[in-house]
Each structure stands twice: as structure tokens, then as C-alpha cells.
Amino acid sequence: MSGPPADPKIYHIIHVDRLASVVSDGRLWCDEVMAEREAQGTMIGMTDIKARRLLNRLGSRPGLRVGQCVPFYFCPRAVMLFLIHRANHPNLAYRGGQGPILHFEADLHTAVEWAEGNGKRWAFTLSNAGAAYFEDRCEIARLVEVNWPAVHASSWSGPGVDPFVKDGKQAEFLIENSFPWKLVSRIGVRTPAVKARVGQVLRDAAHRPMVEVRADWYY
């Protein structure tokens, strides 16, 4: 199994109509905090999985639950985005497709440095942290345990594809409570129209990440 990239990136997906609140707050909030706030934009997750994440505990960080962390994937074009694209899963309330979905990209090592400098716990999982069972780690040296070929695989299901590929592709990076907007280094969008919409939101923002049309990050 190949090791992690020299400068691994992490990705969080969000509906474009939530961007203004993220910029205003200066951070992304975890599900536990979001559940206590008035909805500010379209939520794209599955309610049953979000509920389970509020209960799932991290073995590497005693006392910390998944839902108390902001989640990231190690790749764009995640399995969850495919479910959003198909828009036919019975537990997915959102039916607007992938067009309005943004990818926030950040640097993993920068995120870890920020977390440790600000008293925030972090961890990563080897599969979906919303599942009934998963393994998690909290040492950078153990990133080698992530299934990186699966993370970067373009085909993760279907005939002849090992089911471990789908599991590995859903590995997550988790950071306690919130994630600072200033650490988002790039925003990937599917169309020029959404790029223009993002540009309008960011017009007067103190922090303006690079915004790129990245069709290869979508289905």
C-alpha cells in the first residue's frame, strides 16, 4: 500500500447557500453546534447518520464524539457526493444535486498545527466515521494506515471492485468543535455560474480563497 502524499489535503463539502454564514462566523461548526443553531442554508447530510455521529465516540480521543468535530475527506469527489448526485437515497432529504455543492480544500498539516496550537483535538479515521464501526488514530505518523490507493480511486464500487475500496475512500479527518475559515485555501465548484455566485459572497471578505471550476471533482 502506498503512503500518504507529502502534503495531504482535506476536503469539506457544503451547499453554496451556506457560504455566507461560514464567512460571517469565520468558521465551520460541528454538527453538535449546528443542531443548536437556527438553520442558515441548506443542509446536505443524512439525518440518521448525523444522529449516529453525535453518539459515535473516538477511541483515540477519549470523551470526544464524531458529531463534536468538523469532518473532512482526504479527497474531492467523495462517496457522499455521489449520493447527492444520484438524489435517490431514501435517507437523503436534499434533492438539489451536486451543482450547488462547494468543495473547501485545506492543508492537513496546517490544520493539525492550528488545532494543536489552539487546544483543539483532532483525529482521522480509516473509514466512514458515521458507520457503526470504524477505527481512528491521532498520530500523524499513522497516516500510513489510511488506504491511500482507495482514497484516490476513481472507481470504488461495482463488479470486480474490492469493497474495502469504498470503505477506505470514506476515511475522514476530524477537528474538534470548529474549523477556521482562514485555513480554507481553495474552493472547487462545478460550474462558472456557481463560481460567480461564490465570488459575490466573497467580494468583501477579509479572507478570499482561490475559487476554481473543477469538473473533475464532481460526478
N, C-alpha and C positions, 0 to 999 in steps of 0.2 A: 504494500500500500504506500502510495506516495505521501510525502509530508505536507505540512501547510505551506501556503505561499509565504514569501519573505515579508510581505506587507499585507496581510489579510484584511479584507474589507467586510463590513457588516451592513445589512440592508433591512429597512423597516418600510412596510407598505401602508399607505394611508390614502383616504379619499381626498381629492383636491379641495373639497369644500371644508375640510378641517384645517387646511394650511394656515389660514388667518389666525385661528385660535392658538396654534402652536407658536407662531411668530410672536403673537401678543404675550403669551405666557413665558416665552423664552425657553420652552422645554416641551418634551413629550412626557406625558404622565403614564404611570402604570394603570392596569385595569382596576385595581382596588380604589385608586383615587378617582378614576374616571366614573366609576359606579356611583360615587357620591356627588358628582358634579352634574349640572344641567347639561344635557347633550348639546354639543357645539359642532354640528356637522354630522355626516353620515358615517355610522359605524359599520365595518365590513366583516367583522368576525362572526363566528357561530356562537350563539348564546350558550349552548350546552357545554361547549369546550371552554368558553370563558369562565363559566361557573366552576368547572373542574379545575381549571388553572388557579382559581382562587383558593383551592384546597390542597393542590399538589405541593409537596414540600421538597426542598432541595437537600439532598443528603450531604452535599459538600459544604452547605451553609446552614447549620442548624438554626431552626426558628424562622427561616425565610421561605416564603411560598412563591410559587411561579407568578401568580397574579399580582404580587407586590413588586414585580420587576417589569421594565420595558423590554419587550422581546425583539430580537433581530435574527435574521437568517444570515448565513455565510455566503449567499448568492442571490442575485436577482432571479426573476422567473421561477419563483418558488411553487411548490405543490399547491399551496393555498391560493395563489394567483390563478392557477388552472381551474380550481373550483369556482372562483369568482368569474372567470371567463366562461365556463360552461353554464353557470347560473341556473343549475337544476338540482342542487343538493337540497334535500328536504329541510335541513337544519340551518340553511343559509338564508337569512331574511333579505339581505341585499341582493337585488336582481339587476343592477345597473351595468354589469360587465366590467371589463378591465380598462376601458378607455379613460375614465376619470381617475384611475389609480396612479399615485406617485410612488416612486422608489426613493427613499432617503438613503444615501450612501455615507458611511463614516469609516474611519480607520480604527481597526480593533485595538491596536497598541495604544493609540491616543486615548481611546475610550477607557481602557484599563488604567492608564496613567491618571486620567481625570478622576475616575472612581476612587482609586486608592489615595489620591491627594485630597479627596473631599469626604472621606469616611463612608463611601457607598460600597456595599458588597456587590460582587459580580460573579458570574459562573457561566459555564457553557454546557450544553447537553449533547449527547451523541445521537439523539433522535428527537421526535416531537415532544416538547415539554407539556403538551396538553393530553398526552396519552395516559393510560392507566399505569404504565410502567416506562421508565426511562432512566438513563444513567447521567449523572452530571459531575463536572470537575471544576476546580477553581485554581488551577495552576497553569500558567502559560506553557510550561514545558510539556504538559499533557495534551496540547492541541494536536499532537501527532496521532492521538486516538480517534479524532474525527475522521470519518470516511471521506477524505477529500475527493477521490475519484467520483463518489456518489454525489457529493455537493455540486460538482461541476458537470455532472452528466446531463445531457440534453434529453435523453430517453430514460425514464425512471419507472415505467410500468409497461405491461403488455407481454405478449408471448416471448419467452426467452430471456426476459429481464429478471434478474435476481431480486426478490422482494426486499433484500437488505439495501438495495439502491434507493428505493423510496424512503425507507427509514433513515438512511444516512443523509439524504438530501434535506431532511427536515431538522437537522441539527440546529440548535439555537444558541445565541449569545444573549445573556440576560444581565440587566443592570438595575440595581435596587432603586425603587421609587420613581425616578425621573431621569431623563437624558437631555442634556443641554442642546438647544437649537444651534448654538455656535459651533458644535462639533460636527454638524451635518455639512459635509464638504461638497456634495453634488446631489442634484435631483434629476432622476431619469423619468421621462414622460414618453407616452406612446405617440402623440401627435403634435404638430405645430400649434394647433388650436389650444391644447392644454398647456403647452409651453408659454403661449401668450398670456393665458389666464394666470399662470404662476408668476410670470413677470409683473403683472399688475399688482398682485398681492405683495410682492417683494419690493416694489418700486421705492418705498420709503423705509424699508427695513434696515436696521444697523448692520445685520449680517445677511449677505446675499450669496448663497452658494451658487456655483455654476449650474445652469439648467441645460440639459441636453435631451434631444429626441433620441431615444434608444429603443428602436423597434425590436432589437434582439433581446431585450429584457422582458418581452411580452410574448403571449401565445397568438 
